[in-house]
Every structure is written in C-alpha cells, then in structure tokens.
Amino acid sequence: MIYIKGVNIVKIINRKLLTLPEQIVEQIKESIVSGQLKKGDKLPSEQELAELFQVSRPTIRDALKLLTASKLIVSRPGTKGGHFIRDISPESFIYDFKNYISLSLVLKGFSIDDLIDYRIMLEIQTCGLAAERRTEEDLKKLRNLIPDPHAELTDFEFFEQDFDFHRAIATAAHNSLIFVTMESIMNVLKPMFQLISSTDEFKMELAKEAQEIYDVIEHGDPKIAEEKMARHLEHFKSDFSLIGHR
C-alpha cells in the first residue's frame, strides 16, 4: 500500500485558498516530488483515498480529474486497472510549453520581441555547449542540414531547413531541458516563417553563416560558436519583431 500523508488544515498557496480537491492534488504532487510516489505507481482506490484524506468520494473524483488534466496520472480500465502515476515524456512537455507560449502571445502576456530575446539568449549558450559536447553523429546530422540557398525552395521551406539545423544544434548540446525548451519555442515561431519574404542574397548570407557555425562546432570552439550564433540570430530578430507589431 502506498501511503500519502493527509492534510487536515486549509492551505493557502500563492495567496489562493485551495478547494479540498486542490489540497489533495497538492499532497499527491508533494509525494511525487519527494520520491514517495514514482512513475508507474498505482494510487489507492477511490474509497481508500477518501478514507485516507477523510473526504467524500466525489471530492476524490474531482481531485483525480485535476491530476488527469495536469497529466500527472493516467487511468486504465479493467481488473488490473486504476489510477497510475504518469511518465512525463519530453513530447508532453513540448506540447504544454508550446501551448503556454502561444496563449501568452495571443493574450499579450508577452510579445514576439520578448520571445525572440529569450530565444537568442538561450540559443547562443546552446551553440557553445554543442561545440563542447557534439559527437561525430551530431556533426554528420548537422552537415546534412546546412540550408542550401541554391535549392528550389519557397521562402518557408528554406527557413524550415534553417529550423531543422538549429534543432540539430540543440540536440548536439546533449541537455534534455534545453532541447524541449528550444523545440517549444521553435514550434511557435515556425508558422510565422510564412509571413517572412526573403531575397536570394539574404538566403546566401544565412547559409554562409550556418556553414561557419558548423565549422566552429566541428572545431570545438565554444566562444567563437556563441559569437557566430549571435550574429546569425540578429538577422531574424528584426523580421520577427515586425511581425509582432503588425
């Protein structure tokens, strides 16, 4: 039997008075953080949880609904079914963070300029890490993804190539948190590539810079890699800033 410490007092978190189901959710979250509950663990039955927290079964059901909506548990039917602590995958984090960014942009929580500034700061450091940690397999993938300005591509397709090149750099940094953060940001920005028009000269310059970035990553020079990435990203900043003010 998994034991989850009950709570008999009203909690106030961030000055918000929590309902009974929310209090139960917080207790289960604390048990996950502390390691008392691990992915794959089965929660006690609704009746057992109700007795444990000294609440009604409808209150437990509401708490379970909140946990499911938060993607912390998954329900399985059948005789061996029940409610289980979910394995939080990078894909689910990317999906949730992407939605958070998109909604914040729509609701003016922050601007395109804010997002671009954050991307630049993060990706400069990421490029430096890629220069330190890249493997031969990473280099092979990067070589194949350097944007080709001579290919017969639309502007969107060209920028999509550049997107894949930057994604490969994030992978080469070998840091899962960096990767899912970068992937979330780029998935928000990617549709906006359709709003950008570009000249052949501009594409040539971007492709040249991508080749230079690859060269310094291959050489393993983090400082120069960061400098090259900073210059490369400045080309996008003005275009995306204009989108944000349309």
N, C-alpha and C positions, 0 to 999 in steps of 0.2 A: 504494500500500500504506500502510495506517495503522500507524504504529509505536507500540507500547505498551511502555514500559520494563519489563523484567522485574525480578524480585526474587530474590535468592539467599540471603537471610537470613530467619530466623524473626522475624516481627513480633509485638510484644506491644502490643495496643491496649486501653486501659482495663483493664489487668492480665489480659486474657484471651488465652490462647495460641490463635492462629488456625490453623485447618487450612490445607492447601495451597489448596483451592478458595476459602476465605475470603480468603487472601492475594491470590489472583488478582482476586477481586471488588474488594478494596480498591484494587488498582493500576488497574483499569479505572475505578473511581469517581474516583480522583485525576486520571485522564486527562480525564474529563468535566468536573470542576471547573476544571481548568487551561485548558480550551478545546481541548485536543488532539483530543478526540472531541466531535462536535456531534450534535444530533438529526438522525436520518436517515442518519448514517454507518453503513456496513456493517463489522462486525467481520471480521477474517481468519477463514479456515476453521478447523475444529477441529484439523486436522493442523498448520496454520500456528501456531495458538495454542499447541499442545502443544510445538512446536519452540521457539517464542519464550520460553515460560516454563520449558522443559526439564522437562516433566512428562508423564504419560501422558494419552491421550485421554479415558479415564474421569474423570480429575481435571478436565479441561476441561469435560466434560459436566456434572459436578456444579457447577462454577462458573457455567456458563450457566444451570443450573436456579435457582441462587440469584439471579442477575441478573434472571431472568424473574419469580421470586416477588417481588422488590423492585420490579418494574415499571420497571426501567431499560432493558431490551431487549425487543424483540418478534421472534418468529421467523416467517419467511414461507417457505412451500414453493415448489417449482418450480425451474427452471433459473436464474432470476434471484433466487431466494430466499436465505435466510441469516439471520444474526442482526444486527438493526439497533438503534441507539440510539433509545430511545423518546422521543416528545414527551410530556412530563409535563403533562397538562391540569389546570386548576383542579378539574374534576369528580373526577379520581382523587385529588387531594389531599384534597378534602372527604370523599370516601368513606373514605380511610385514617384521617384525623384523627378523623372521627366514630366509627369502629370503635375507635380507641385510647381515646377518651373513654369510650365505653360499657363497654369491657372494664375500664378503670380504676375506674369506678364499681362494677361488679359485684365486682371483686376487691379493693375497698377501697383502691385506690391513692390515691384522693382522694374527697372527699364531695360531695354535692349543694351543700352550703354553699360549698365551695371553688370549684365551677364557677360558681355564681351570683355570687360575689365577683369572679371573673375576668371574667364577662360584664359586670357593672356597670362595672368599671374600663375595659374595652375600649369598651363602647358609649357611655359618656359622652364619651370622646375622639372617637369616630367621629361623634357628633352634632355636635360642634364643627367637625370637618372638613367635614361635609356642609353646614353653614351657610356655610362659606368657598367651597366648590367646586361647589355644586349648579348645575345648568343648568336652563333652562326646561323641558326634557323631564323632568328629575328631579322638578321641582315638580309638573308635571302628573300624573306617576305617583303621587307622594305624596298629592296631593289626592284621587285616586280610591281610595286605600287607607286613609284615615282610618276607623277602626272605627265602625260605625253601631249605637248601643245600642238603636235602635228597630226594627231588622230582626228578623224572626222566626228567630233562630238559636239553636242549642244553645250551652251554655257553651263546648264545644270549638270550635265553628265561630266563635264570637266571638273567642276567643283566637287562633284561626288567622288571623283578619283582622288582629289586632294583630301577629302574627308576620310577615305579609306587609308591614305598614307598617314594621316595624323592618328587614326585609330591604332595602326600598327606601332607607332611610336609609343603610345600609351601602353600597349601590350608589352613592348620591349622594356618598359620601366619595371616590370615584374612587381607591381603593387596593386593588389585587387581593389583597394578603395579608390586609388587614382583612376583605374580603368573604368569602374562603374560610374564614377562622377563625370569623367570625360565623355563616356558613352551617353549619359543622360543629357549633358549639355549639347553635344553634337546632334543628338536626335531631335532636339528642339530647334536647333539652328538649320538643320539640313533642308527642311521645306522652304526656308527663306532664300535658299540659293536660287530658286526660280524667279526671285524678284531682282536678281543682280544680272546685269548685262556686262559683257567684258570684251575688250579688244584682243586681237591676236598678240599684240605687243605685251599686254598685261599678262596673258597666259604664259608667254615665253619667259617673262620675268619670274612668275611664280614657280614654273617648272625648274628654272635655273636655281632658285633658292632651295627648292625641295632637294635637288641634287647635292647642293652644298651642305644641307642639313644631314643628308645621308652620309656624305663623305666624313663629316666630323664625328658622327655617331660611330661609323666604322672605325675611325682612327682612335676613338675612345677619349675625346677631349670634352668633358662636361661644360667647362666655362665657355668655350667657343660655341658649343652646341646651343647653349642658352642664348648667346648673343645672336646666332643665326635665326633661332626660332622667334626671338623678339622682333627682329626686322621683318621676318616673313609675316607674322601676325598683324603687324601695323597696316599691311595692305588691305586686310579685311575690315579693320576697325571702322574706317570712315564709311565704307559701303553699308555695313550693318547699322551704324549709328543713324544713317539717313533713313533706313527702313523704320527705325524706331520712332522717327519724328514725322512719318507720313500720316 
